[in-house]
Amino acid sequence: FMVKSPYEGKELDLHRPYVDDVILVSDKGEKMFREPDLIDVWFDSGAMPYAQWHYPFENQDIFEANYPADYIAEGVDQTRGWFFTLHAIAVMLFDSVAFK
């Protein structure tokens, strides 16, 4: 994934290891770095129903009102990774499915 860099008109490669050279700054002025402890991109995607609400740490009421999802649409090529992970996490947490 290449993006136009504001630095000297150079393109910026956002893949590892180059993305590690990108340092963002928070509103508080603190440096922010890429999270190195990534289990798997599909696992992280499958955790989306929980992560989007920061569940279970907060927003339990919003999460419970929206989970499981009514419908999820994705390409057949995503079935093994994303759909499987959605359901695997749902079974581990709730002994249920991730979408109706």
N, C-alpha and C positions, 0 to 999 in steps of 0.2 A: 504494500500500500504506500504510494508515494503522494506527498502533498507539497505544495509550494511553500517554501520556507521564507519567512520575512527577513532572513539573514542573507545578505549579499545575493539575493535572487537564486540561491541554490535549492535543489529539491531535497526533501527530507524523507529518509526511509524510516517508517515507523515500525519495522520489524526488529526483533532482537538480533544482534546486541545493540543496534544503533539507537533504539528507543530509550535505552538506559542513559543516553546522553541528554535526553530531554528532561528538564527540571521545571515543573510548574510551581507557581507560588500561590498559596491560599490567600484569602482576604485578610488573614491575620499576619501575612508576611512570612509564613512558614513554608519551607521547601517541601514539595510533594514529589515522590518518586513512584515508579511502576512497582506494583506488588509482585515480588519474586515468588511468593509461595502460592502458585496456581496449581490446583489439583489437575484440572483438565478443562479445556475451554467448554466442552459439552456439559460437564458437571456444573460449571459456573452458570451456563445458560439455563440449565435445568433447575437451578436454584432461584431463578428469577421470580417465581410467584411469591417466594418468601422474602427475598432480598429487596424487592421494590417497595415493600412496606416496612422494612427493617424488623420483620417478625422473627423471633418472638420477643424482642427487646422493647418494642413499642408498637403502637397501632394495631393491637390485637383485634379491636372491634372492626376496623376497616378490612383487615385481612379476612376475618371470619365472614364478613358480608360479601366478600368477593371470591371465596375459595370453596370448592374447586371452580375453575373457570367453566363457563358454559360451552365454549368452543375454542379450539386452537387450530389454526391452519398453517401448514408448512409443507414444503416440498417433500416428496417421498424419500429423497436423499437424506433428509434430516431425521428420519424415523429412528434409525439405530442410535444416533447420538443424543439428540435433544429430547425426543419423545420418551425414549427409554429412561433417560435420567430424570425427566419430570416424574414419571411413574415410580421409579426406584426410590426417589426421595419421599414421595407421597406415601408409599407403602411403609418405609422406615419410620416416618413421623406419625402417620395417622392410620396405618393399615387400610388405606383407601386409594383412590385414583386421583390424578392431578386435574383432570377435566371430565366433564359429564359426557 
